[in-house]
Amino acid sequence: MNKKIMIIASLSYSLIHFRGDFIEALVKSGFKVFGVAPEISLEVAKGLERIGGTPLEIQLDGTGLNPFKDYRTIKQLKRLIIKHEIDLVFPYTIKPVVYGSIAAAMYNIPTVSLITGLGFTFSGASTKANLLQQVTKRLYRYALRKNELVIFQNEDDLKLFHSKRILSKKQNTAIVNGSGVNLDRYPFRIQSVEGPTVKFIIVARLIMEKGIHLFLSAAKKLKKEFPKAEFHIIGAESNTPSGIKVEQLTQMHKEGTIVFHGSSDKVPEFLERMDVFVLPTYYREGVPRSILEALSIGMPIITTDTPGCKETVIMKENGFLITPKSLESLVEACRYFLENPSSVEQMGKQSRNLAEKIFDVNLINRALVTHINRTIAK
């Protein structure tokens, strides 16, 4: 009989867009896979079924982190685990990891958790972030203590969990290189640039922690020197205190400083037409999916020398690592490409090489399936 795996997500679309290849790999390996998330749309449900998965819906509050308020989620997960006779639980992102781990532990079901980045809470960006970190640490520590395996997407996050004593040194851990990128879905193209007409693009949620405000300031400064340069932004508005107002972006778009596209489900098409990918984030990333997509297409990368991002750049070979929160550092990195446009093609080739050698989704999924097989076999 096929072993049954429950994959738990906080956003249903991520089951297809971020974990679809992984689910397919599990199905091909002989597992029966259940994709669990709140508010599963018909499109996501059909997408899951098309790749061999089974959609299951739960209630999950998208904001806050209160185990008492969210106890209903734990109860629902418990019912699903028993009803479908689940053999292993695989949660990712904080709420699924915490509540999925707690529910599975009640029935001694093995759990393999994936830590996909630590986000705003562990960014140290504000007093609020530091307060949230204290609560999150306790929840993680309690939930993960019975996990069979905890997988990280970069070594810095693993070290942090040890230093904060969230995990004991005896617990089983592993590292994979992000969520991987489908090299066929983001095909390589050679981009030759002549003259200072370089097109920069950022794809991210419109929040301060992603460095959107730094990108805007860099655009304003560099457009004076290089009026033909283009600075493109793709992203959805975020209803948070650090959110960047769409009105501000729209005004700068009208002024010709930036090109604001809003949110889009056609990111690959945009990336194919752009030259340099920029992500000046100081958010605690796992390994940013957006950077992996840009690597695969063959774009030079400008990003910060921070956990999860620094793994994607070999300095001056396929891009630049800049100082977090430093406008000057970002401006200088962008200026390099404007003054040396011929470097876009060569650095882009190096980005694709990096994607093929390290971040190919098939390599990542092979490692994850191996970890799962070993866990179930115990």
C-alpha positions in Angstrom: 0.0 0.0 0.0 1.3 3.5 -0.9 2.5 5.6 2.1 0.5 8.7 2.7 2.1 12.1 3.1 0.3 15.3 4.2 1.9 18.5 2.9 0.6 21.5 4.9 0.8 25.1 3.5 -0.4 28.5 4.8 -1.3 29.7 1.3 -3.0 27.3 -1.1 -1.5 28.6 -4.3 2.0 27.8 -3.0 1.1 24.1 -3.2 1.1 24.4 -7.0 3.5 27.3 -7.7 6.2 26.5 -5.1 5.7 22.8 -4.3 4.1 21.4 -7.5 7.3 19.8 -8.7 7.9 18.3 -5.3 4.4 16.8 -5.1 4.9 15.3 -8.6 8.2 13.9 -7.5 6.6 12.3 -4.4 3.7 10.8 -6.5 6.3 9.4 -9.0 8.1 7.8 -6.0 4.9 6.0 -5.0 3.5 8.2 -2.3 -0.1 9.2 -2.0 0.0 13.0 -1.4 -2.5 15.2 0.4 -2.1 19.0 -0.1 -3.6 20.8 2.9 -4.2 24.6 3.0 -6.9 27.2 3.8 -9.2 28.5 1.1 -8.3 26.2 -1.7 -9.5 27.6 -5.0 -11.0 25.5 -7.8 -7.9 26.3 -9.9 -5.5 25.0 -7.1 -7.7 22.0 -6.4 -7.7 21.0 -10.1 -4.0 21.7 -10.3 -3.2 19.4 -7.4 -5.4 16.6 -8.8 -3.7 17.0 -12.2 -0.3 16.2 -10.7 -1.7 13.3 -8.6 -2.4 15.1 -5.3 -5.5 15.3 -3.2 -6.6 18.7 -1.9 -7.9 19.1 1.7 -9.0 22.4 3.2 -8.5 23.7 6.7 -9.3 27.0 8.4 -6.1 29.0 9.2 -6.0 32.6 10.4 -3.6 34.5 8.1 -2.5 37.0 10.7 -1.2 36.7 14.3 0.2 33.6 16.0 -2.0 32.5 18.8 -2.2 28.8 19.5 -5.3 29.2 21.7 -7.1 31.1 18.9 -5.9 28.6 16.3 -6.7 25.5 18.3 -9.4 24.8 15.8 -6.7 24.4 13.1 -4.9 21.8 15.3 -8.2 19.9 15.8 -8.9 19.9 12.0 -5.4 18.7 11.3 -5.8 15.9 13.9 -9.1 14.8 12.2 -7.5 14.7 8.8 -4.5 12.8 10.0 -6.7 10.1 11.5 -9.3 10.0 8.7 -6.7 9.6 5.9 -4.3 7.4 7.9 -1.4 9.7 7.3 2.1 8.2 7.5 4.1 11.4 7.5 3.4 15.1 7.9 5.4 17.6 5.9 4.6 21.3 6.9 6.3 24.4 5.7 6.2 28.1 6.8 5.7 29.0 10.4 2.0 28.3 11.2 1.8 24.9 9.4 5.1 23.9 11.0 3.9 24.8 14.5 0.3 23.5 14.3 1.1 20.5 12.0 3.9 19.4 14.2 1.7 19.6 17.3 -1.2 17.7 15.7 1.1 15.0 14.3 2.9 14.5 17.7 -0.4 13.7 19.4 -0.6 10.6 17.3 3.1 9.9 17.1 3.0 10.5 13.3 6.6 11.3 12.1 7.0 14.9 10.9 9.6 16.4 8.6 9.4 20.2 8.8 10.8 22.6 6.2 11.9 26.0 7.4 11.6 28.2 4.4 13.0 31.4 5.9 12.5 33.3 9.1 10.9 36.5 7.7 10.2 39.7 9.4 10.1 38.1 12.9 13.8 37.2 12.9 14.9 40.3 10.9 15.7 42.4 14.0 14.2 45.3 12.0 12.1 46.7 14.8 11.0 46.3 18.4 7.9 44.6 17.2 10.0 42.1 15.3 12.0 41.3 18.4 8.9 40.9 20.5 7.4 38.5 18.0 10.6 36.6 17.9 10.3 35.8 21.6 6.9 34.3 21.1 7.9 32.5 17.9 11.0 30.9 19.5 8.9 29.3 22.2 6.3 28.0 19.7 9.0 26.6 17.4 10.8 25.0 20.4 7.7 23.3 21.6 6.5 22.2 18.2 9.7 20.9 16.7 11.0 19.0 19.7 9.3 15.7 18.4 10.1 16.2 14.7 12.0 13.4 13.1 13.8 15.9 10.9 14.0 19.6 10.4 15.1 20.8 7.0 16.6 24.3 6.4 17.2 26.2 3.2 20.4 27.8 4.3 23.1 27.1 6.9 22.6 30.5 8.7 19.0 29.7 9.7 20.2 26.3 11.1 22.9 28.0 13.1 20.4 30.5 14.4 18.0 27.8 15.6 20.9 26.2 17.5 22.1 29.5 19.0 18.6 30.4 20.1 18.2 26.9 21.5 15.1 26.3 19.4 16.6 23.0 18.4 18.9 20.8 20.5 22.2 19.6 19.0 20.8 16.1 19.1 17.9 16.8 16.8 18.1 15.5 13.2 18.6 18.4 10.7 19.4 18.8 7.0 20.0 21.6 4.5 18.7 21.9 0.9 19.4 24.7 -1.5 16.0 26.5 -1.4 12.9 25.2 -3.1 14.7 24.9 -6.4 13.7 26.2 -9.8 12.3 24.3 -12.8 14.9 25.0 -15.5 12.5 24.2 -18.3 9.8 26.6 -17.0 12.3 29.4 -16.8 14.5 28.8 -19.9 17.8 30.5 -20.5 18.1 33.3 -23.0 21.2 35.3 -24.0 20.7 39.0 -23.3 23.0 41.4 -25.1 22.8 45.0 -24.0 24.3 48.0 -25.8 24.8 51.3 -24.2 23.3 52.6 -20.9 19.8 51.2 -21.5 19.9 48.6 -18.8 16.6 47.4 -17.5 16.5 46.5 -13.8 13.7 44.7 -12.2 12.5 43.8 -8.7 9.8 41.2 -8.0 8.7 41.2 -4.4 5.9 42.0 -2.0 5.7 45.8 -1.6 7.1 46.1 1.9 10.1 48.0 3.3 11.9 44.8 4.4 12.2 43.7 0.8 14.1 46.9 0.0 11.5 48.4 -2.3 12.2 51.9 -0.9 15.9 51.5 -1.6 15.1 50.5 -5.2 12.9 53.6 -5.6 15.6 55.9 -4.2 18.3 54.2 -6.4 16.0 54.7 -9.4 15.5 58.4 -8.6 19.2 59.0 -8.2 20.4 57.0 -11.3 17.8 58.3 -13.7 19.4 61.7 -13.5 22.7 60.2 -14.7 21.3 57.6 -17.0 18.0 58.8 -18.3 17.6 55.7 -20.6 17.9 53.2 -17.7 14.7 51.5 -16.7 13.6 50.4 -13.2 10.7 47.9 -13.2 8.7 46.8 -10.2 6.3 43.8 -10.0 4.6 43.1 -6.7 1.4 43.0 -4.8 0.4 45.6 -2.2 0.8 44.5 1.4 -1.7 45.6 4.1 1.0 45.9 6.8 2.6 48.9 8.6 5.7 48.6 6.4 3.8 48.4 3.2 4.7 50.6 0.3 1.7 52.6 -0.9 0.6 51.9 -4.5 -0.2 55.6 -4.9 3.5 56.4 -4.4 4.5 53.9 -7.0 1.9 55.1 -9.4 3.0 58.7 -9.1 6.7 57.7 -9.7 5.5 55.7 -12.7 3.7 58.8 -14.1 6.9 60.8 -13.6 8.9 58.3 -15.5 11.2 57.3 -12.7 10.0 53.7 -12.5 7.8 51.3 -14.5 5.2 49.9 -12.0 3.4 46.7 -13.3 1.5 45.8 -10.1 1.1 42.1 -9.4 1.4 39.7 -12.3 1.0 36.0 -13.0 3.3 36.4 -16.0 6.6 37.0 -14.2 8.7 34.7 -16.6 7.6 36.8 -19.6 8.7 40.0 -17.8 12.1 38.5 -16.7 12.8 37.4 -20.3 12.7 41.1 -21.4 14.7 42.4 -18.4 18.5 42.6 -17.9 19.4 42.7 -14.2 17.4 41.3 -11.2 17.5 43.3 -8.0 16.4 42.3 -4.5 17.9 44.5 -1.8 16.0 42.6 1.0 16.8 42.6 4.7 13.9 40.2 5.3 15.1 36.8 6.7 14.8 34.8 3.4 15.2 31.0 3.0 16.5 31.2 -0.6 14.3 33.7 -2.5 12.3 32.0 -5.2 12.4 35.1 -7.3 16.2 35.1 -7.4 16.2 31.4 -8.5 13.9 32.2 -11.4 16.1 35.0 -12.5 19.2 32.8 -12.2 17.5 30.2 -14.4 16.6 32.7 -17.1 20.2 34.0 -17.1 20.1 37.4 -15.3 22.9 39.0 -13.2 21.8 39.4 -9.6 22.1 42.3 -7.2 21.0 41.3 -3.7 22.1 41.6 -0.1 24.9 39.8 1.7 22.3 38.1 4.0 21.2 34.5 4.8 19.5 32.9 1.9 20.5 35.6 -0.6 24.3 35.4 -0.4 24.1 31.7 -1.6 22.8 32.9 -5.0 25.7 35.2 -5.9 29.4 34.6 -6.6 30.7 38.1 -6.2 31.5 39.8 -9.5 31.0 36.6 -11.4 27.2 36.5 -11.6 26.3 39.7 -9.8 26.9 41.7 -6.6 26.2 41.2 -2.9 25.5 44.6 -1.3 25.3 45.9 2.2 21.8 45.5 3.7 19.9 48.8 4.0 22.7 50.7 2.1 21.5 52.9 -0.7 25.0 53.8 -1.7 25.9 50.1 -2.1 22.8 49.5 -4.2 23.5 52.5 -6.4 27.1 51.5 -7.0 26.1 48.0 -8.0 23.5 49.3 -10.5 25.9 51.8 -11.8 28.4 49.1 -12.7 26.0 47.6 -15.2 25.1 50.9 -16.6 28.7 51.7 -17.2 29.6 48.1 -18.3 26.5 46.9 -20.2 28.5 44.1 -21.9 28.9 42.4 -18.5 25.1 41.6 -18.5 25.5 38.8 -21.0 28.6 37.1 -19.4 27.2 37.4 -15.8 23.9 36.1 -17.0 25.6 32.9 -18.3 27.2 32.4 -14.9 23.8 32.8 -13.2 22.4 30.0 -15.4 25.4 27.8 -14.6 24.7 28.3 -10.9 21.1 27.4 -11.3 21.9 24.2 -13.2 24.6 23.1 -10.7 23.0 24.0 -7.4 19.4 25.1 -7.7 17.8 22.7 -10.2 14.5 21.7 -8.7 15.2 18.0 -9.6 18.3 18.0 -7.4 16.4 19.6 -4.5 13.4 17.3 -4.8 15.6 14.2 -5.1 17.2 15.2 -1.7 13.8 15.8 -0.1 12.4 12.5 -1.3 15.5 10.7 0.0 15.1 12.4 3.5 11.4 11.4 3.5 12.1 7.8 2.6 14.7 7.5 5.3 12.3 9.0 7.9 9.5 6.6 7.0 11.8 3.6 7.0 12.9 4.2 10.6 
